């Protein structure tokens, strides 16, 4: 088992111990922090994943973005080409459950948006370093997407997901900000 898989396992274990009250409390604190964030306020088009526990809850962030009149775009995985595309989501009923219970936009009901149209991309991950490097879930989808993305990036994380540095690879692209339940880490 390589180092990254060890870290993945440890972080997953610590996240699985989060009680529902703490999960709700931390997610709420993270949400209120992002609502105050300049990048979020300025963005008209926001790329974000639909969370599943124990990831930081994004439902409240998506709802708020809709209320503010922002366009919310959600990733769809294309496993054959190992790539991501983003599609506009106007209501939660436009989602369907695909592999691993991930919720993705139903293609027939949503339209695709290109990378240059997204102002702010909220990048998911399992663990992060203080330098903004992330450990994803191992598919490499976001690493590939970020190579052609020039907008703003940030990640949402519970404090336990901030870990000591791990070996960074050449293709790893750091996010520019991490919002946790305790603080906002500005990277660059």
C-alpha positions as CSV (number, residue, x, y, z in Angstrom):
1,X,0.0,0.0,0.0
2,X,1.6,3.3,-1.0
3,X,1.8,6.4,1.1
4,X,-1.2,8.1,-0.6
5,X,-3.4,5.1,0.0
6,X,-2.3,5.0,3.6
7,X,-3.3,8.6,4.0
8,X,-6.6,8.1,2.2
9,X,-7.4,5.2,4.6
10,X,-6.5,7.2,7.7
11,X,-8.5,10.3,6.7
12,X,-11.5,8.2,5.7
13,X,-11.4,6.5,9.2
14,X,-11.2,9.8,11.0
15,X,-14.1,11.2,8.9
16,X,-16.2,8.2,9.6
17,X,-16.0,9.0,13.3
18,X,-17.6,12.4,12.8
19,X,-21.0,12.5,14.6
20,X,-24.0,13.9,12.8
21,X,-24.2,17.0,15.1
22,X,-20.5,17.7,14.4
23,X,-20.9,17.0,10.7
24,X,-23.8,19.5,10.6
25,X,-22.0,22.1,12.7
26,X,-18.8,22.0,10.7
27,X,-20.5,22.0,7.4
28,X,-22.6,25.0,8.5
29,X,-19.5,26.9,9.6
30,X,-17.8,26.1,6.3
31,X,-20.9,27.2,4.4
32,X,-21.1,30.6,6.2
33,X,-17.4,31.1,5.6
34,X,-17.8,30.5,1.8
35,X,-20.8,32.8,1.6
36,X,-18.5,35.6,3.0
37,X,-15.7,34.8,0.6
38,X,-15.0,37.3,-2.2
39,X,-14.5,34.7,-4.9
40,X,-17.9,33.1,-4.1
41,X,-19.6,36.5,-4.0
42,X,-18.1,37.6,-7.4
43,X,-18.7,34.3,-9.2
44,X,-21.7,34.0,-11.5
45,X,-21.0,30.4,-12.5
46,X,-19.9,28.0,-9.8
47,X,-18.7,24.4,-10.3
48,X,-19.4,22.2,-7.3
49,X,-19.9,18.5,-6.6
50,X,-23.0,17.1,-4.9
51,X,-21.6,15.9,-1.6
52,X,-22.1,12.5,0.0
53,X,-21.2,12.0,3.6
54,X,-18.7,12.3,5.0
55,X,-17.7,15.1,2.6
56,X,-18.5,18.6,3.6
57,X,-22.2,19.2,2.8
58,X,-22.6,21.1,-0.4
59,X,-26.5,21.1,-0.6
60,X,-26.8,24.2,1.5
61,X,-24.1,25.9,-0.7
62,X,-25.9,25.0,-3.9
63,X,-29.3,26.2,-2.5
64,X,-27.7,29.5,-1.5
65,X,-26.0,30.0,-4.9
66,X,-29.4,29.5,-6.5
67,X,-31.0,32.0,-4.2
68,X,-28.3,34.5,-5.1
69,X,-29.1,33.9,-8.8
70,X,-25.8,32.2,-9.6
71,X,-25.5,29.4,-12.1
72,X,-24.6,26.1,-10.5
73,X,-22.7,23.5,-12.6
74,X,-22.2,20.0,-11.5
75,X,-19.5,17.5,-12.7
76,X,-20.3,14.4,-14.8
77,X,-17.6,11.7,-15.0
78,X,-16.9,10.0,-18.4
79,X,-15.0,6.9,-17.2
80,X,-14.1,5.7,-20.7
81,X,-12.1,8.9,-21.5
82,X,-11.4,9.5,-17.8
83,X,-12.6,13.0,-18.1
84,X,-15.0,15.4,-16.4
85,X,-17.6,17.7,-17.9
86,X,-19.8,20.2,-16.1
87,X,-23.5,20.7,-16.6
88,X,-26.0,23.3,-15.3
89,X,-28.2,22.2,-12.4
90,X,-31.4,24.1,-11.8
91,X,-33.0,21.7,-9.4
92,X,-32.0,18.6,-7.4
93,X,-34.5,16.5,-9.4
94,X,-32.1,16.8,-12.4
95,X,-29.7,14.4,-10.6
96,X,-29.3,10.7,-10.9
97,X,-27.3,8.2,-9.0
98,X,-24.5,6.6,-11.0
99,X,-21.5,4.5,-10.0
100,X,-20.5,4.5,-6.3
101,X,-23.7,6.3,-5.4
102,X,-22.4,9.6,-6.8
103,X,-25.1,12.0,-7.9
104,X,-24.6,13.4,-11.4
105,X,-26.6,15.6,-13.7
106,X,-29.0,13.8,-16.0
107,X,-27.7,14.6,-19.5
108,X,-31.2,14.9,-21.1
109,X,-32.2,17.6,-18.6
110,X,-29.1,19.6,-18.4
111,X,-26.7,21.5,-20.7
112,X,-22.9,21.4,-20.7
113,X,-20.8,24.3,-19.7
114,X,-17.1,24.7,-20.8
115,X,-14.2,25.3,-18.4
116,X,-13.7,28.9,-19.5
117,X,-17.3,29.7,-18.5
118,X,-16.8,28.7,-14.8
119,X,-15.7,31.5,-12.5
120,X,-15.1,29.4,-9.4
121,X,-14.4,25.7,-9.2
122,X,-14.9,24.1,-5.8
123,X,-12.5,21.2,-6.0
124,X,-13.3,18.1,-3.9
125,X,-10.7,15.9,-2.2
126,X,-10.1,13.6,0.7
127,X,-7.1,15.4,2.3
128,X,-5.2,18.7,1.8
129,X,-1.9,20.1,2.8
130,X,-1.4,23.7,4.0
131,X,0.1,24.4,0.6
132,X,-3.1,23.7,-1.2
133,X,-2.2,20.3,-2.6
134,X,-5.0,17.8,-2.5
135,X,-5.3,14.1,-2.3
136,X,-8.3,13.1,-4.4
137,X,-10.3,9.9,-4.4
138,X,-7.8,8.4,-6.8
139,X,-9.5,8.8,-10.2
140,X,-7.4,11.8,-11.4
141,X,-10.4,13.4,-13.0
142,X,-9.9,16.8,-11.4
143,X,-6.1,16.8,-12.0
144,X,-6.9,16.5,-15.7
145,X,-9.6,19.1,-15.6
146,X,-7.5,21.6,-13.8
147,X,-4.8,21.6,-16.4
148,X,-7.2,23.4,-18.8
149,X,-8.9,25.5,-16.2
150,X,-7.9,29.1,-15.5
151,X,-10.6,30.4,-13.1
152,X,-10.5,30.5,-9.3
153,X,-10.3,27.4,-7.3
154,X,-11.1,26.6,-3.7
155,X,-11.7,23.5,-1.6
156,X,-13.9,22.8,1.4
157,X,-12.5,20.7,4.2
158,X,-13.1,19.6,7.7
159,X,-10.1,20.5,9.9
160,X,-9.2,16.8,10.2
161,X,-8.7,16.7,6.4
162,X,-5.7,19.1,6.6
163,X,-2.7,16.8,6.8
164,X,1.1,17.1,6.8
165,X,2.7,17.3,3.4
166,X,2.8,14.2,1.2
167,X,4.9,13.6,-1.8
168,X,3.7,15.9,-4.6
169,X,3.8,14.7,-8.2
170,X,4.5,16.9,-11.2
171,X,0.9,16.9,-12.4
172,X,-0.5,18.0,-9.0
173,X,-2.1,21.4,-9.1
174,X,-2.7,23.2,-5.8
175,X,-6.0,25.0,-5.1
176,X,-5.7,28.6,-4.2
177,X,-7.8,28.5,-1.0
178,X,-9.1,26.0,1.5
179,X,-12.1,26.8,3.7
180,X,-12.3,24.8,6.9
181,X,-14.6,24.9,9.9
182,X,-11.9,26.8,11.7
183,X,-10.3,29.1,9.1
184,X,-9.8,30.1,5.5
185,X,-6.3,29.2,4.2
186,X,-5.2,31.4,1.4
187,X,-2.6,29.6,-0.5
188,X,-1.4,32.0,-3.2
